[in-house]
Amino acid sequence: MTEKPSKKQPLYVILLLILAAEAIFILPFVLQRIFRPTFLEVFAINNEDIGYCFSIYGMVAFISYFFGGPLADKFHPKNLMALALLLTALGGVYFATFPNYFELKILYGYWGFTTIFLFWAAMIKATRIWGGHNNQGIAFGFLDGGRGLVAAAFGSVGVFVFAMFIDSGVSESTLIERQAAFKQVILVCSTMVACIALLVYFFLKPLQNNENITVKPKLIDSSSFKVLLRMPSVWLLMLIILCAYTGYKATDIFTLYATDVMKYNVIESAGVGTSLLYVRPIIGVIIGFLADKTRATLWLIIGFALSIISSIIFTLDFIDANTTLLFIINILLLAIGVYSCRVLYFATLEEAKIPVALTGTAVGLISVIGYTPDIFSGPMFGILLDNPDKVAGLQNSFKVLATFSFVGLMASYWLYRIAKHKA
């Protein structure tokens, strides 16, 4: 039987999804990515310590993916997403009190629940429905590209607020001054996340599709899992997301590279992180458009290939404080590779012929394995980066990134062949 085309969805729906999809991760991830040196200093921790915080987050998320996926097939996305945003913002208020290291780990575990169990699968499902059958690349390109723009906006606001509360020059400021300034950054971001929760609840209207977006059976339906686990594309997507997400987690070290190798100060290194976030929306829209004209899996292959080449260049001694242009070019190439893969891995759900009604369950199941870097990548990169030889630590981190990118390239090629056969 021929399926009816999906109804056209309002533009404001994807705009709200973009806003919410990045706002939820500002507090646990984006702030430490942009302000990494300051973050470590004001909390009196090192790279390995924050890595273990991410592991706690990842372990809670691991369980949350499994149960949160079916939840997204049972309840409307706006209710789950609004609650998740509000609870995450409340965690930010506590974050601004600068809890000790043990309490910080508990907070990251709490965020693993609010951002994943209640939010993740609901947001992915809503985006897939918005894209319909023919515009998955554009839908997820807009989503991830727009998320980059939102993250960049938050980052710019954060840098502005931080600089505004530093009375003396950055290099002359005391730890107490930097801590007070960073507290204002956290509180401003928490307030913005709470406001976005209200926008989602009141304005994210019911999505329309030729299939039901929610199902009524019990929360955990073993038959749905059996159907999905028999699909080779589901297993390949697990591996692709694992590799692509490891690459995305490695973007946290860009500001450290700018500080330790390029000799930038904390404001300049934060500027590097923020500038790359502005590249993300451009990549998202362009790659999403190209994916809809060809195949999402093809551009996954290209993205992983770029990540391999750029990572290898960073492992060599070509780039230092005297080669600024080469640093800019190579970091842009790596950003294109990493962000391209991130844009497209869920855009392949349509190519893989995964039923829309099981999208939440599929996303949850795939994410259980695909997002395990939340558990291991933090400590892994933290241990590597805390090498007494900081340059060697950064180079070793890029070697790891190149290895994961190669595995992702192989899995993407295999999925490309499967999807081409099904077409």
N, C-alpha and C positions, 0 to 999 in steps of 0.2 A: 504494500500500500504506500502511495506517495505521501510524504509528510507535507503539511501546509507550511508555508514560510512563516517564520516568527514575526510577530507584530513589531512595528518600529517602536523603539523605546525613546523616551524623552532624554534630551541632552543633559538636563540638570541631574538626572539619576546617576550618570557616570561621574559627573563632577562631585557629587556628594560621596560616592564610593571612593574616589581618588582622595578626597580630603580626609575621610575617615581611615582609609587603609594605611596612610602614612602617619597620621596623628597618633594612632594607637602605639606606634613603636618609637616615638620621639623620646620619651623618658627613659626606657630601658636601653635603647641602642644609639639613636642619632646623636644625642648630646655627648656621650662618651666618644663617639667617632670623631666629632668635630673638635671637642675639647679634651682629647685623650691625655696630653701631658698635664693639663690642669686638673682633670678628673682624678687621675692617679694621685696627684699631690694633695688635693684637699681632703680626700678620703684616706690618705696615708696608706696606700696599697701599691702593689706593683702589677706588672702585666699578668703574671701567673695568678695573682689573687683575683683580679677581675675576670680572668678566664674561668675560675671555679664558680664565680657568681653566674656566669653564662651557662655553666654546666648544670647548676641547680635549676635555672630557668629551663634548660633543655630537657631535664629529666621530668619536670612537671609537664612541659609541653608534649613530651613523648606520649604520656598517658592521655593528655587532653586532646591530641589529634584523633586518637582512636575513638573516644566517646563524643567529641565535639562534632565529628563528621556526620554521624547519624542525627545528632541534635539539629543540625542545619537543614536536614531533610524533613524535619518535623515542625519547626517553627519559622515564622517569617524573619528574614534577615534583619530588618530594621530594629526589631525588639532586642535581638541578641547583640547586635552591634552597638546600639545606644547604651545598653547596660555595661558592656565591656569597656567602652570609652570612659564612662563615668567612674567606674571602679579603678581603672588605670590612673585617671587623674587624681583620685584620692590617694593612691599610692605615691604620687608625685609630691603631695603635700608632706607626707612622712619623709620622703627622700630629701626634702629641703632642710630637714633637721640634722642632716649628716650623721646617720646611724653608724654604729661601729661595724666592723667587718662581719661579725656573725649576723647581726640584724640586716645588713645589706644583702647577705645571701638569702635570708628569709624573704626579703622584699622582692628579690629577683624570682624566687619561687612563686610568690603571689602574682607577679606579673606574667609568669608562664601560664597561669590559670586564666587570668582576665583577658590576655591578648590572644590565646589560642582556643581554649575550650569554648568560650562564648563568641569568638569573633571570626577566626580564620576561615573555616569552611563556609560560613555564612557569606562572607565577603567574596570569596572565589565563586561561589554558586551564583550570587547576584550578578557578578560581572559576566559570567558565561551566558546567563539568560539575556542580559542586555545586548550582548554581541550577536545573538541569534546563530543561525547555521552557517552564515557566510562571512561573518566579520569578527571571527575570534581573534585574529591577529591585531586588528584595530582596537578591539575591546581591551585586550590585555596590554597592548602597546600604550593606549591612553592611560590605563590603570597604572602601569609601572612608570611610564614617563611622567605622568601627572604626579605620582608619588614622589618622584625625584624633585619636581618643582616645589611641591609642598615641603619636602625635607629641606630644600635649599632656602625656602622662605623662613622656615623655623630657624635654620642655621644662621641666616642673616640677622634675624631678630635677636637670636642668642648672642651673636658676636657684638651687635650694637649695644644690647643691654649690658653685657659684660664690660665692654670698653667704657660705657657711660658711668659705671660704678667704680672704675679704677681712677682715683684722683691723681696719682702720680703716673709716670710712664710705666709700661708693662714690665720692663726689666728692673725697675726700681721698686715695684710694688711688693708689699709684704704678703706672707701666706694668709694672714687674717683678712687683708683687703681682697685677695683673690677669692677666698672662701665666701666672703660677704657678697661679692659680685656674682659668683656662680650660683649662690642661693637665689638671687633675684632672677637669674636665667631660668632656674628650675620652676619657680613659682609662676612666672609669666607663661611658660610652656604648659604647666598644669592647668592654668586657667583657660588657655586656648583649647586644650583637649576637652575640658568639661563643656565648653561652649559648642564644640563640634558634636558632642554627644546629644545635646538638645536639638541641633539642626537635623541630625540623622533621625531622631525619634519623631519629630514633627513634620519633616518634609520628604523623607524617603518613602514615597508612596508605593503601594503594592506593585510588584513587577508583573508583566503580562507575558505569557508564552503559550504556545499551542499544547504544551504538556503541563501537568500540575507541577508547581515548584515545591510543594510539600507533600509528604506521604503520611498516612495515618497509622501504619503498623507500629508494633513495639519499637522502643528506641534502638535496641541492638537486634538486627535481623540477620541471622547467620546465612540465610540463603543469598542475600545481597553480597555478602563478603565472598561466598563461594563463586558466584558469577564473576565477580571482579578478579579474583585470584586465578581464574582460569585464562585470563587474558594476558598474553606475553607483553603487551604494551604497558600494562600496569606495572609490571616488574621493571621494565626498562625505564619508565618514568621515575620510579623510585631511585634508580641509580643516577639518572640524569640530574634530578633535583639535588641529590646528595652532592654531586660534583659541582654543580652550578652554585649551590648555596655556600659550599666551602669557599668558592671563589669570591662570592659576595662578602662573606665574613672577612676575607683577607683585605677588603677595602678599608677596614679599620686601621690598617698599618700605614696607609698613605701619609697621614699627618706625622707619624713617627719618622717615616723616611724623609719627609721635608725637614723635620727638626734635626735628626741625627746625621743625615748625609748632606742635605742641601744647606744646613745651618740657618734655617729660618727661625724666627722667634715664635712664641705661642700664638700671637695674633695672625702672623703670616701663615703659619702651618694650618690654623683653623680656616683661614681663607682658601687654602688649597682644597681642603675637604669640602667646603661650601661651594667652591667653583665647580668641582666635579659633579656635585648634585644638580647644578644647572645644565650640565651636559646630558644628564639622564633623560629628561623629557624629550629632548631632540632625538636621542637614540630610540626611545620608546616608540614615538610616532612613526619615524622612518622605518624602523625594523618591522613594526606591526603592519604597516602598509605593504611592505615588500613581502611579508609572510602570507598575506591574503592573496597577493598576486601570484605567488609561487607555492611554497610549502613552509610551514613553521619549522619542520624538522630540518630542512635545508639550511636555514639561518641559525639553527642551533649548532650545526656542524661548523659553520663559518665563525660563530662566536667563540666556540671552544678553541678553534685553530688560532684565532687572534690572541686569546688568553695564553696559549702555550708559547707563542713567539715572544710576546711582551714580557712574560714572566722570566723566560730564559735570558733576555737582555738584562733584566734587573739582577739576575744572579751573577752576572759578569762585572768587571770593574770599569765599564764604559762610562757610568754616570756618577758624577760627583758635584761638588759645589761650583765647579767651573764649567759645567756642561748643562746649563739651565734649559736651553732649547731642547736638547735631547731628552731631558727629564720630562718636559712638558709634552713632547710628542709621544714618548713611550707610555706615559701615564694615561694619556688620552686613548691610545690604542688599547691598553688594558681595560680601561673603563668601557670602551665600546664592546669589547669581547665579553666582559663580565655582565654588563647590563643587558646585552642582547640575549644572553642565555636566560637571565632572570625574567626578562619580558615574556619569553616564549614558552617556558616549560609547561604552563597550564593552558596555553593556547592550543596545545596538541591534543587536548581532550576530545575535540571534535574529530580530528583526524583518526584518533584511536577508536572512534565509534562507542564511546562510553555514554550510556543513557543519561539524559539530562536529569531525570528523576532520581538518579543515584549519584549525582554530582557530589553532594556533600559527603556521602559515604566514601566515594572514590577518593576525594581530596583528603579526607581524614586518613584513609588506609595508606595512600601513597606518601603522605606527609610523615607518617610514623617512622618510616625509614629515611625518606628524603631530607627531613630536617634534623636528623641526628647530629649534624655539625653543631647544633646548638649545645649539645652535650660535650663533644670532644674537641671542637675547633678552638674554643677559648683557652683551655689549658695547653693544647698543642702549640698554638701560636704564642701563648704567654711564655712557655718554657723556652721556645726558640728565641723570642725577642729579649728575654732577660739574660742572654749571653753577655758576658763581660765585654766581648767585642761586638758592639752594637751593629756595625756594618755586616759582620758575618751572620748575626742573628737575623737581620732583614733578608740577606741573600738566601739563607736556609729556608725562610718562610716562603719566598718566591719559588724555590725548588719544589716545595710541597704543593704549591698552587699549580705549577706546571704539570705535576704528576696527576693530580685530580682532574685537570683539564683534559689530559690525554685519555683518561678513562671515560670521561663524559663525551669526548669526541667519538669514541668507539661505540658507546651505547646509543648516541644520537644517529649514527650511521645505520645501525641495526634497526632502530625505530623508523627511520626514513624508508628503509626497504620494505618493512612490514606495512606502513601506511600507504606506500605506493602500490603495493600488491592489492590492498583493500579498495583502492580508489576505483 
